[in-house]
């Protein structure tokens, strides 16, 4: 599994935990918008904070708000500033 695939799985797992859903979120594709899936800005910021801490990266606020899908969030994390 490459690093982007690992990031996708990690983002999916964190979102599922916050949504209290099955870890794989089988009903949500990587490119599906997060807002219609029930991910509001507060939940997204919580998940991003956990991911930044775990991965040792920092994302600019605009990157977080532009992360409209699991895939775009994983890409932003991959490009984030390493601490």
PDB file of N, CA, C and O in Angstrom:
ATOM      1  N   UNK A   1       0.853  -1.179   0.000  1.00  0.00           N
ATOM      2  CA  UNK A   1       0.000   0.000   0.000  1.00  0.00           C
ATOM      3  C   UNK A   1       0.900   1.244   0.000  1.00  0.00           C
ATOM      4  O   UNK A   1       1.788   1.366   0.844  1.00  0.00           O
ATOM      5  N   UNK A   2       0.671   2.162  -0.943  1.00  0.00           N
ATOM      6  CA  UNK A   2       1.508   3.356  -0.993  1.00  0.00           C
ATOM      7  C   UNK A   2       1.062   4.377   0.056  1.00  0.00           C
ATOM      8  O   UNK A   2       0.036   4.203   0.714  1.00  0.00           O
ATOM      9  N   UNK A   3       1.846   5.437   0.200  1.00  0.00           N
ATOM     10  CA  UNK A   3       1.586   6.397   1.272  1.00  0.00           C
ATOM     11  C   UNK A   3       0.249   7.115   1.092  1.00  0.00           C
ATOM     12  O   UNK A   3      -0.424   7.415   2.077  1.00  0.00           O
ATOM     13  N   UNK A   4      -0.144   7.394  -0.157  1.00  0.00           N
ATOM     14  CA  UNK A   4      -1.439   8.062  -0.367  1.00  0.00           C
ATOM     15  C   UNK A   4      -2.584   7.133   0.036  1.00  0.00           C
ATOM     16  O   UNK A   4      -3.565   7.582   0.628  1.00  0.00           O
ATOM     17  N   UNK A   5      -2.468   5.859  -0.277  1.00  0.00           N
ATOM     18  CA  UNK A   5      -3.500   4.891   0.119  1.00  0.00           C
ATOM     19  C   UNK A   5      -3.595   4.787   1.637  1.00  0.00           C
ATOM     20  O   UNK A   5      -4.687   4.678   2.194  1.00  0.00           O
ATOM     21  N   UNK A   6      -2.439   4.821   2.301  1.00  0.00           N
ATOM     22  CA  UNK A   6      -2.424   4.779   3.769  1.00  0.00           C
ATOM     23  C   UNK A   6      -3.096   6.028   4.343  1.00  0.00           C
ATOM     24  O   UNK A   6      -3.851   5.939   5.312  1.00  0.00           O
ATOM     25  N   UNK A   7      -2.823   7.190   3.746  1.00  0.00           N
ATOM     26  CA  UNK A   7      -3.460   8.427   4.202  1.00  0.00           C
ATOM     27  C   UNK A   7      -4.971   8.376   3.982  1.00  0.00           C
ATOM     28  O   UNK A   7      -5.738   8.800   4.846  1.00  0.00           O
ATOM     29  N   UNK A   8      -5.398   7.865   2.841  1.00  0.00           N
ATOM     30  CA  UNK A   8      -6.836   7.729   2.574  1.00  0.00           C
ATOM     31  C   UNK A   8      -7.497   6.874   3.647  1.00  0.00           C
ATOM     32  O   UNK A   8      -8.557   7.227   4.166  1.00  0.00           O
ATOM     33  N   UNK A   9      -6.868   5.750   3.977  1.00  0.00           N
ATOM     34  CA  UNK A   9      -7.420   4.842   4.991  1.00  0.00           C
ATOM     35  C   UNK A   9      -7.453   5.512   6.369  1.00  0.00           C
ATOM     36  O   UNK A   9      -8.409   5.337   7.124  1.00  0.00           O
ATOM     37  N   UNK A  10      -6.418   6.270   6.688  1.00  0.00           N
ATOM     38  CA  UNK A  10      -6.353   6.950   7.980  1.00  0.00           C
ATOM     39  C   UNK A  10      -7.424   8.041   8.081  1.00  0.00           C
ATOM     40  O   UNK A  10      -8.109   8.145   9.098  1.00  0.00           O
ATOM     41  N   UNK A  11      -7.568   8.848   7.038  1.00  0.00           N
ATOM     42  CA  UNK A  11      -8.600   9.894   7.017  1.00  0.00           C
ATOM     43  C   UNK A  11      -9.981   9.258   7.158  1.00  0.00           C
ATOM     44  O   UNK A  11     -10.812   9.721   7.941  1.00  0.00           O
ATOM     45  N   UNK A  12     -10.214   8.204   6.400  1.00  0.00           N
ATOM     46  CA  UNK A  12     -11.504   7.500   6.432  1.00  0.00           C
ATOM     47  C   UNK A  12     -11.788   6.973   7.848  1.00  0.00           C
ATOM     48  O   UNK A  12     -12.906   7.099   8.348  1.00  0.00           O
ATOM     49  N   UNK A  13     -10.789   6.393   8.476  1.00  0.00           N
ATOM     50  CA  UNK A  13     -10.944   5.843   9.818  1.00  0.00           C
ATOM     51  C   UNK A  13     -11.276   6.931  10.842  1.00  0.00           C
ATOM     52  O   UNK A  13     -12.164   6.757  11.676  1.00  0.00           O
ATOM     53  N   UNK A  14     -10.551   8.059  10.769  1.00  0.00           N
ATOM     54  CA  UNK A  14     -10.793   9.168  11.709  1.00  0.00           C
ATOM     55  C   UNK A  14     -12.192   9.755  11.511  1.00  0.00           C
ATOM     56  O   UNK A  14     -12.889  10.047  12.483  1.00  0.00           O
ATOM     57  N   UNK A  15     -12.597   9.925  10.264  1.00  0.00           N
ATOM     58  CA  UNK A  15     -13.936  10.449   9.989  1.00  0.00           C
ATOM     59  C   UNK A  15     -15.001   9.489  10.501  1.00  0.00           C
ATOM     60  O   UNK A  15     -15.987   9.910  11.107  1.00  0.00           O
ATOM     61  N   UNK A  16     -14.801   8.209  10.257  1.00  0.00           N
ATOM     62  CA  UNK A  16     -15.765   7.203  10.706  1.00  0.00           C
ATOM     63  C   UNK A  16     -15.918   7.235  12.218  1.00  0.00           C
ATOM     64  O   UNK A  16     -17.028   7.139  12.740  1.00  0.00           O
ATOM     65  N   UNK A  17     -14.797   7.371  12.918  1.00  0.00           N
ATOM     66  CA  UNK A  17     -14.832   7.434  14.379  1.00  0.00           C
ATOM     67  C   UNK A  17     -15.666   8.630  14.842  1.00  0.00           C
ATOM     68  O   UNK A  17     -16.518   8.495  15.720  1.00  0.00           O
ATOM     69  N   UNK A  18     -15.419   9.795  14.251  1.00  0.00           N
ATOM     70  CA  UNK A  18     -16.153  10.997  14.629  1.00  0.00           C
ATOM     71  C   UNK A  18     -17.636  10.901  14.268  1.00  0.00           C
ATOM     72  O   UNK A  18     -18.488  11.431  14.982  1.00  0.00           O
ATOM     73  N   UNK A  19     -17.942  10.229  13.163  1.00  0.00           N
ATOM     74  CA  UNK A  19     -19.329  10.069  12.724  1.00  0.00           C
ATOM     75  C   UNK A  19     -20.018   8.887  13.412  1.00  0.00           C
ATOM     76  O   UNK A  19     -21.216   8.662  13.241  1.00  0.00           O
ATOM     77  N   UNK A  20     -19.233   8.141  14.193  1.00  0.00           N
ATOM     78  CA  UNK A  20     -19.723   6.929  14.858  1.00  0.00           C
ATOM     79  C   UNK A  20     -20.314   5.951  13.844  1.00  0.00           C
ATOM     80  O   UNK A  20     -21.423   5.439  13.999  1.00  0.00           O
ATOM     81  N   UNK A  21     -19.519   5.718  12.802  1.00  0.00           N
ATOM     82  CA  UNK A  21     -19.903   4.831  11.709  1.00  0.00           C
ATOM     83  C   UNK A  21     -18.883   3.696  11.591  1.00  0.00           C
ATOM     84  O   UNK A  21     -17.840   3.709  12.245  1.00  0.00           O
ATOM     85  N   UNK A  22     -19.203   2.728  10.755  1.00  0.00           N
ATOM     86  CA  UNK A  22     -18.293   1.625  10.448  1.00  0.00           C
ATOM     87  C   UNK A  22     -16.984   2.200   9.890  1.00  0.00           C
ATOM     88  O   UNK A  22     -17.004   3.113   9.065  1.00  0.00           O
ATOM     89  N   UNK A  23     -15.866   1.665  10.338  1.00  0.00           N
ATOM     90  CA  UNK A  23     -14.542   2.242  10.042  1.00  0.00           C
ATOM     91  C   UNK A  23     -14.266   2.450   8.560  1.00  0.00           C
ATOM     92  O   UNK A  23     -13.545   3.381   8.203  1.00  0.00           O
ATOM     93  N   UNK A  24     -14.812   1.620   7.693  1.00  0.00           N
ATOM     94  CA  UNK A  24     -14.499   1.743   6.268  1.00  0.00           C
ATOM     95  C   UNK A  24     -15.396   2.744   5.541  1.00  0.00           C
ATOM     96  O   UNK A  24     -15.156   3.044   4.371  1.00  0.00           O
ATOM     97  N   UNK A  25     -16.427   3.268   6.213  1.00  0.00           N
ATOM     98  CA  UNK A  25     -17.385   4.180   5.577  1.00  0.00           C
ATOM     99  C   UNK A  25     -17.731   3.708   4.160  1.00  0.00           C
ATOM    100  O   UNK A  25     -17.498   4.436   3.195  1.00  0.00           O
ATOM    101  N   UNK A  26     -18.286   2.493   4.027  1.00  0.00           N
ATOM    102  CA  UNK A  26     -18.496   1.915   2.697  1.00  0.00           C
ATOM    103  C   UNK A  26     -19.413   2.746   1.792  1.00  0.00           C
ATOM    104  O   UNK A  26     -19.378   2.592   0.571  1.00  0.00           O
ATOM    105  N   UNK A  27     -20.208   3.599   2.364  1.00  0.00           N
ATOM    106  CA  UNK A  27     -21.156   4.405   1.588  1.00  0.00           C
ATOM    107  C   UNK A  27     -20.576   5.727   1.106  1.00  0.00           C
ATOM    108  O   UNK A  27     -21.258   6.492   0.425  1.00  0.00           O
ATOM    109  N   UNK A  28     -19.302   6.006   1.458  1.00  0.00           N
ATOM    110  CA  UNK A  28     -18.686   7.285   1.097  1.00  0.00           C
ATOM    111  C   UNK A  28     -17.444   7.042   0.247  1.00  0.00           C
ATOM    112  O   UNK A  28     -16.457   6.481   0.721  1.00  0.00           O
ATOM    113  N   UNK A  29     -17.504   7.468  -1.011  1.00  0.00           N
ATOM    114  CA  UNK A  29     -16.346   7.325  -1.906  1.00  0.00           C
ATOM    115  C   UNK A  29     -15.287   8.370  -1.562  1.00  0.00           C
ATOM    116  O   UNK A  29     -15.598   9.401  -0.966  1.00  0.00           O
ATOM    117  N   UNK A  30     -14.046   8.104  -1.935  1.00  0.00           N
ATOM    118  CA  UNK A  30     -12.938   9.021  -1.631  1.00  0.00           C
ATOM    119  C   UNK A  30     -13.158  10.417  -2.198  1.00  0.00           C
ATOM    120  O   UNK A  30     -12.682  11.400  -1.630  1.00  0.00           O
ATOM    121  N   UNK A  31     -13.877  10.509  -3.314  1.00  0.00           N
ATOM    122  CA  UNK A  31     -14.064  11.809  -3.967  1.00  0.00           C
ATOM    123  C   UNK A  31     -15.432  12.432  -3.671  1.00  0.00           C
ATOM    124  O   UNK A  31     -15.729  13.519  -4.167  1.00  0.00           O
ATOM    125  N   UNK A  32     -16.266  11.763  -2.874  1.00  0.00           N
ATOM    126  CA  UNK A  32     -17.569  12.333  -2.515  1.00  0.00           C
ATOM    127  C   UNK A  32     -17.383  13.551  -1.617  1.00  0.00           C
ATOM    128  O   UNK A  32     -16.502  13.557  -0.756  1.00  0.00           O
ATOM    129  N   UNK A  33     -18.208  14.586  -1.810  1.00  0.00           N
ATOM    130  CA  UNK A  33     -18.136  15.747  -0.918  1.00  0.00           C
ATOM    131  C   UNK A  33     -18.468  15.335   0.516  1.00  0.00           C
ATOM    132  O   UNK A  33     -19.346  14.502   0.743  1.00  0.00           O
ATOM    133  N   UNK A  34     -17.764  15.920   1.472  1.00  0.00           N
ATOM    134  CA  UNK A  34     -17.960  15.543   2.877  1.00  0.00           C
ATOM    135  C   UNK A  34     -19.189  16.185   3.506  1.00  0.00           C
ATOM    136  O   UNK A  34     -19.836  15.570   4.353  1.00  0.00           O
ATOM    137  N   UNK A  35     -19.520  17.398   3.113  1.00  0.00           N
ATOM    138  CA  UNK A  35     -20.646  18.109   3.740  1.00  0.00           C
ATOM    139  C   UNK A  35     -21.965  17.325   3.659  1.00  0.00           C
ATOM    140  O   UNK A  35     -22.639  17.186   4.680  1.00  0.00           O
ATOM    141  N   UNK A  36     -22.360  16.807   2.486  1.00  0.00           N
ATOM    142  CA  UNK A  36     -23.612  16.048   2.429  1.00  0.00           C
ATOM    143  C   UNK A  36     -23.576  14.754   3.258  1.00  0.00           C
ATOM    144  O   UNK A  36     -24.620  14.185   3.576  1.00  0.00           O
ATOM    145  N   UNK A  37     -22.368  14.300   3.602  1.00  0.00           N
ATOM    146  CA  UNK A  37     -22.219  13.081   4.403  1.00  0.00           C
ATOM    147  C   UNK A  37     -22.330  13.381   5.894  1.00  0.00           C
ATOM    148  O   UNK A  37     -22.198  12.479   6.722  1.00  0.00           O
ATOM    149  N   UNK A  38     -22.573  14.646   6.238  1.00  0.00           N
ATOM    150  CA  UNK A  38     -22.737  15.010   7.637  1.00  0.00           C
ATOM    151  C   UNK A  38     -21.480  15.528   8.302  1.00  0.00           C
ATOM    152  O   UNK A  38     -21.425  15.645   9.526  1.00  0.00           O
ATOM    153  N   UNK A  39     -20.470  15.840   7.507  1.00  0.00           N
ATOM    154  CA  UNK A  39     -19.219  16.359   8.056  1.00  0.00           C
ATOM    155  C   UNK A  39     -19.273  17.885   7.998  1.00  0.00           C
ATOM    156  O   UNK A  39     -19.086  18.484   6.939  1.00  0.00           O
ATOM    157  N   UNK A  40     -19.531  18.502   9.151  1.00  0.00           N
ATOM    158  CA  UNK A  40     -19.554  19.964   9.196  1.00  0.00           C
ATOM    159  C   UNK A  40     -18.157  20.492   9.505  1.00  0.00           C
ATOM    160  O   UNK A  40     -17.227  19.714   9.713  1.00  0.00           O
ATOM    161  N   UNK A  41     -18.013  21.809   9.533  1.00  0.00           N
ATOM    162  CA  UNK A  41     -16.682  22.403   9.718  1.00  0.00           C
ATOM    163  C   UNK A  41     -16.084  22.056  11.075  1.00  0.00           C
ATOM    164  O   UNK A  41     -14.873  21.860  11.178  1.00  0.00           O
ATOM    165  N   UNK A  42     -16.902  21.976  12.110  1.00  0.00           N
ATOM    166  CA  UNK A  42     -16.383  21.643  13.449  1.00  0.00           C
ATOM    167  C   UNK A  42     -15.824  20.219  13.458  1.00  0.00           C
ATOM    168  O   UNK A  42     -14.731  19.981  13.971  1.00  0.00           O
ATOM    169  N   UNK A  43     -16.569  19.284  12.896  1.00  0.00           N
ATOM    170  CA  UNK A  43     -16.111  17.892  12.845  1.00  0.00           C
ATOM    171  C   UNK A  43     -14.847  17.792  11.995  1.00  0.00           C
ATOM    172  O   UNK A  43     -13.905  17.088  12.358  1.00  0.00           O
ATOM    173  N   UNK A  44     -14.829  18.488  10.875  1.00  0.00           N
ATOM    174  CA  UNK A  44     -13.662  18.443   9.992  1.00  0.00           C
ATOM    175  C   UNK A  44     -12.420  18.993  10.698  1.00  0.00           C
ATOM    176  O   UNK A  44     -11.340  18.413  10.590  1.00  0.00           O
ATOM    177  N   UNK A  45     -12.567  20.095  11.411  1.00  0.00           N
ATOM    178  CA  UNK A  45     -11.432  20.678  12.136  1.00  0.00           C
ATOM    179  C   UNK A  45     -10.946  19.728  13.233  1.00  0.00           C
ATOM    180  O   UNK A  45      -9.743  19.620  13.473  1.00  0.00           O
ATOM    181  N   UNK A  46     -11.872  19.044  13.896  1.00  0.00           N
ATOM    182  CA  UNK A  46     -11.497  18.058  14.916  1.00  0.00           C
ATOM    183  C   UNK A  46     -10.676  16.930  14.302  1.00  0.00           C
ATOM    184  O   UNK A  46      -9.625  16.561  14.826  1.00  0.00           O
ATOM    185  N   UNK A  47     -11.162  16.386  13.192  1.00  0.00           N
ATOM    186  CA  UNK A  47     -10.471  15.288  12.516  1.00  0.00           C
ATOM    187  C   UNK A  47      -9.099  15.740  12.018  1.00  0.00           C
ATOM    188  O   UNK A  47      -8.109  15.026  12.180  1.00  0.00           O
ATOM    189  N   UNK A  48      -9.044  16.918  11.417  1.00  0.00           N
ATOM    190  CA  UNK A  48      -7.769  17.426  10.904  1.00  0.00           C
ATOM    191  C   UNK A  48      -6.778  17.636  12.046  1.00  0.00           C
ATOM    192  O   UNK A  48      -5.594  17.334  11.899  1.00  0.00           O
ATOM    193  N   UNK A  49      -7.247  18.145  13.173  1.00  0.00           N
ATOM    194  CA  UNK A  49      -6.368  18.322  14.330  1.00  0.00           C
ATOM    195  C   UNK A  49      -5.767  17.008  14.793  1.00  0.00           C
ATOM    196  O   UNK A  49      -4.577  16.934  15.099  1.00  0.00           O
ATOM    197  N   UNK A  50      -6.597  15.966  14.845  1.00  0.00           N
ATOM    198  CA  UNK A  50      -6.099  14.637  15.231  1.00  0.00           C
ATOM    199  C   UNK A  50      -5.065  14.133  14.226  1.00  0.00           C
ATOM    200  O   UNK A  50      -4.026  13.594  14.607  1.00  0.00           O
ATOM    201  N   UNK A  51      -5.362  14.314  12.944  1.00  0.00           N
ATOM    202  CA  UNK A  51      -4.453  13.841  11.898  1.00  0.00           C
ATOM    203  C   UNK A  51      -3.140  14.625  11.903  1.00  0.00           C
ATOM    204  O   UNK A  51      -2.071  14.039  11.730  1.00  0.00           O
ATOM    205  N   UNK A  52      -3.213  15.938  12.098  1.00  0.00           N
ATOM    206  CA  UNK A  52      -1.988  16.742  12.166  1.00  0.00           C
ATOM    207  C   UNK A  52      -1.105  16.259  13.314  1.00  0.00           C
ATOM    208  O   UNK A  52       0.107  16.116  13.158  1.00  0.00           O
ATOM    209  N   UNK A  53      -1.718  16.012  14.456  1.00  0.00           N
ATOM    210  CA  UNK A  53      -0.982  15.543  15.636  1.00  0.00           C
ATOM    211  C   UNK A  53      -0.334  14.183  15.359  1.00  0.00           C
ATOM    212  O   UNK A  53       0.850  13.980  15.628  1.00  0.00           O
ATOM    213  N   UNK A  54      -1.118  13.273  14.826  1.00  0.00           N
ATOM    214  CA  UNK A  54      -0.635  11.910  14.581  1.00  0.00           C
ATOM    215  C   UNK A  54       0.459  11.854  13.521  1.00  0.00           C
ATOM    216  O   UNK A  54       1.409  11.079  13.641  1.00  0.00           O
ATOM    217  N   UNK A  55       0.324  12.680  12.480  1.00  0.00           N
ATOM    218  CA  UNK A  55       1.261  12.633  11.358  1.00  0.00           C
ATOM    219  C   UNK A  55       2.417  13.628  11.496  1.00  0.00           C
ATOM    220  O   UNK A  55       3.383  13.572  10.735  1.00  0.00           O
ATOM    221  N   UNK A  56       2.314  14.540  12.476  1.00  0.00           N
ATOM    222  CA  UNK A  56       3.371  15.525  12.649  1.00  0.00           C
ATOM    223  C   UNK A  56       3.424  16.537  11.520  1.00  0.00           C
ATOM    224  O   UNK A  56       4.505  16.962  11.114  1.00  0.00           O
ATOM    225  N   UNK A  57       2.256  16.928  11.010  1.00  0.00           N
ATOM    226  CA  UNK A  57       2.188  17.940   9.954  1.00  0.00           C
ATOM    227  C   UNK A  57       1.285  19.077  10.403  1.00  0.00           C
ATOM    228  O   UNK A  57       0.503  18.937  11.344  1.00  0.00           O
ATOM    229  N   UNK A  58       1.405  20.194   9.720  1.00  0.00           N
ATOM    230  CA  UNK A  58       0.541  21.345   9.967  1.00  0.00           C
ATOM    231  C   UNK A  58      -0.060  21.768   8.641  1.00  0.00           C
ATOM    232  O   UNK A  58       0.642  21.910   7.639  1.00  0.00           O
ATOM    233  N   UNK A  59      -1.368  21.966   8.650  1.00  0.00           N
ATOM    234  CA  UNK A  59      -2.051  22.434   7.444  1.00  0.00           C
ATOM    235  C   UNK A  59      -2.497  23.880   7.635  1.00  0.00           C
ATOM    236  O   UNK A  59      -2.942  24.257   8.719  1.00  0.00           O
ATOM    237  N   UNK A  60      -2.379  24.687   6.586  1.00  0.00           N
ATOM    238  CA  UNK A  60      -2.938  26.031   6.673  1.00  0.00           C
ATOM    239  C   UNK A  60      -4.466  25.937   6.764  1.00  0.00           C
ATOM    240  O   UNK A  60      -5.065  25.002   6.233  1.00  0.00           O
ATOM    241  N   UNK A  61      -5.084  26.896   7.430  1.00  0.00           N
ATOM    242  CA  UNK A  61      -6.542  26.862   7.613  1.00  0.00           C
ATOM    243  C   UNK A  61      -7.298  26.756   6.296  1.00  0.00           C
ATOM    244  O   UNK A  61      -8.301  26.048   6.217  1.00  0.00           O
ATOM    245  N   UNK A  62      -6.826  27.454   5.255  1.00  0.00           N
ATOM    246  CA  UNK A  62      -7.550  27.395   3.987  1.00  0.00           C
ATOM    247  C   UNK A  62      -7.493  26.005   3.361  1.00  0.00           C
ATOM    248  O   UNK A  62      -8.425  25.614   2.657  1.00  0.00           O
ATOM    249  N   UNK A  63      -6.429  25.255   3.599  1.00  0.00           N
ATOM    250  CA  UNK A  63      -6.342  23.890   3.079  1.00  0.00           C
ATOM    251  C   UNK A  63      -7.386  22.999   3.747  1.00  0.00           C
ATOM    252  O   UNK A  63      -7.952  22.107   3.115  1.00  0.00           O
ATOM    253  N   UNK A  64      -7.631  23.250   5.025  1.00  0.00           N
ATOM    254  CA  UNK A  64      -8.624  22.463   5.756  1.00  0.00           C
ATOM    255  C   UNK A  64     -10.010  22.743   5.190  1.00  0.00           C
ATOM    256  O   UNK A  64     -10.775  21.819   4.915  1.00  0.00           O
ATOM    257  N   UNK A  65     -10.323  24.010   5.021  1.00  0.00           N
ATOM    258  CA  UNK A  65     -11.657  24.366   4.558  1.00  0.00           C
ATOM    259  C   UNK A  65     -11.887  23.979   3.102  1.00  0.00           C
ATOM    260  O   UNK A  65     -13.030  23.791   2.686  1.00  0.00           O
ATOM    261  N   UNK A  66     -10.815  23.858   2.326  1.00  0.00           N
ATOM    262  CA  UNK A  66     -10.944  23.446   0.929  1.00  0.00           C
ATOM    263  C   UNK A  66     -11.003  21.930   0.789  1.00  0.00           C
ATOM    264  O   UNK A  66     -11.233  21.421  -0.308  1.00  0.00           O
ATOM    265  N   UNK A  67     -10.801  21.211   1.872  1.00  0.00           N
ATOM    266  CA  UNK A  67     -10.790  19.751   1.821  1.00  0.00           C
ATOM    267  C   UNK A  67     -12.226  19.234   1.777  1.00  0.00           C
ATOM    268  O   UNK A  67     -12.850  18.969   2.805  1.00  0.00           O
ATOM    269  N   UNK A  68     -12.714  19.105   0.578  1.00  0.00           N
ATOM    270  CA  UNK A  68     -14.120  18.763   0.383  1.00  0.00           C
ATOM    271  C   UNK A  68     -14.363  17.263   0.264  1.00  0.00           C
ATOM    272  O   UNK A  68     -15.508  16.829   0.138  1.00  0.00           O
ATOM    273  N   UNK A  69     -13.293  16.468   0.303  1.00  0.00           N
ATOM    274  CA  UNK A  69     -13.445  15.020   0.173  1.00  0.00           C
ATOM    275  C   UNK A  69     -12.322  14.320   0.934  1.00  0.00           C
ATOM    276  O   UNK A  69     -11.349  14.949   1.349  1.00  0.00           O
ATOM    277  N   UNK A  70     -12.472  13.021   1.107  1.00  0.00           N
ATOM    278  CA  UNK A  70     -11.421  12.227   1.754  1.00  0.00           C
ATOM    279  C   UNK A  70     -10.127  12.340   0.945  1.00  0.00           C
ATOM    280  O   UNK A  70      -9.045  12.496   1.509  1.00  0.00           O
ATOM    281  N   UNK A  71     -10.250  12.261  -0.365  1.00  0.00           N
ATOM    282  CA  UNK A  71      -9.077  12.322  -1.234  1.00  0.00           C
ATOM    283  C   UNK A  71      -8.369  13.669  -1.149  1.00  0.00           C
ATOM    284  O   UNK A  71      -7.142  13.713  -1.057  1.00  0.00           O
ATOM    285  N   UNK A  72      -9.122  14.768  -1.177  1.00  0.00           N
ATOM    286  CA  UNK A  72      -8.464  16.079  -1.122  1.00  0.00           C
ATOM    287  C   UNK A  72      -7.836  16.335   0.247  1.00  0.00           C
ATOM    288  O   UNK A  72      -6.812  17.011   0.344  1.00  0.00           O
ATOM    289  N   UNK A  73      -8.441  15.802   1.295  1.00  0.00           N
ATOM    290  CA  UNK A  73      -7.861  15.951   2.627  1.00  0.00           C
ATOM    291  C   UNK A  73      -6.568  15.144   2.737  1.00  0.00           C
ATOM    292  O   UNK A  73      -5.587  15.624   3.305  1.00  0.00           O
ATOM    293  N   UNK A  74      -6.559  13.937   2.205  1.00  0.00           N
ATOM    294  CA  UNK A  74      -5.344  13.109   2.224  1.00  0.00           C
ATOM    295  C   UNK A  74      -4.223  13.790   1.434  1.00  0.00           C
ATOM    296  O   UNK A  74      -3.065  13.773   1.853  1.00  0.00           O
ATOM    297  N   UNK A  75      -4.567  14.385   0.299  1.00  0.00           N
ATOM    298  CA  UNK A  75      -3.568  15.090  -0.500  1.00  0.00           C
ATOM    299  C   UNK A  75      -3.013  16.290   0.249  1.00  0.00           C
ATOM    300  O   UNK A  75      -1.808  16.535   0.223  1.00  0.00           O
ATOM    301  N   UNK A  76      -3.895  17.048   0.924  1.00  0.00           N
ATOM    302  CA  UNK A  76      -3.441  18.203   1.709  1.00  0.00           C
ATOM    303  C   UNK A  76      -2.510  17.761   2.830  1.00  0.00           C
ATOM    304  O   UNK A  76      -1.500  18.415   3.092  1.00  0.00           O
ATOM    305  N   UNK A  77      -2.845  16.649   3.500  1.00  0.00           N
ATOM    306  CA  UNK A  77      -1.992  16.128   4.579  1.00  0.00           C
ATOM    307  C   UNK A  77      -0.635  15.688   4.046  1.00  0.00           C
ATOM    308  O   UNK A  77       0.390  15.887   4.698  1.00  0.00           O
ATOM    309  N   UNK A  78      -0.632  15.093   2.865  1.00  0.00           N
ATOM    310  CA  UNK A  78       0.620  14.645   2.246  1.00  0.00           C
ATOM    311  C   UNK A  78       1.521  15.821   1.928  1.00  0.00           C
ATOM    312  O   UNK A  78       2.745  15.705   1.983  1.00  0.00           O
ATOM    313  N   UNK A  79       0.919  16.955   1.594  1.00  0.00           N
ATOM    314  CA  UNK A  79       1.685  18.164   1.230  1.00  0.00           C
ATOM    315  C   UNK A  79       1.905  19.095   2.425  1.00  0.00           C
ATOM    316  O   UNK A  79       2.561  20.127   2.282  1.00  0.00           O
ATOM    317  N   UNK A  80       1.371  18.751   3.591  1.00  0.00           N
ATOM    318  CA  UNK A  80       1.462  19.621   4.756  1.00  0.00           C
ATOM    319  C   UNK A  80       2.889  19.844   5.225  1.00  0.00           C
ATOM    320  O   UNK A  80       3.790  19.060   4.926  1.00  0.00           O
ATOM    321  N   UNK A  81       3.076  20.922   5.961  1.00  0.00           N
ATOM    322  CA  UNK A  81       4.397  21.251   6.508  1.00  0.00           C
ATOM    323  C   UNK A  81       4.736  20.281   7.635  1.00  0.00           C
ATOM    324  O   UNK A  81       3.972  20.125   8.588  1.00  0.00           O
ATOM    325  N   UNK A  82       5.884  19.639   7.514  1.00  0.00           N
ATOM    326  CA  UNK A  82       6.355  18.710   8.550  1.00  0.00           C
ATOM    327  C   UNK A  82       6.835  19.498   9.762  1.00  0.00           C
ATOM    328  O   UNK A  82       7.502  20.524   9.625  1.00  0.00           O
ATOM    329  N   UNK A  83       6.492  19.012  10.935  1.00  0.00           N
ATOM    330  CA  UNK A  83       6.938  19.687  12.159  1.00  0.00           C
ATOM    331  C   UNK A  83       8.307  19.200  12.566  1.00  0.00           C
ATOM    332  O   UNK A  83       8.849  19.653  13.573  1.00  0.00           O
TER     333      UNK A  83
END
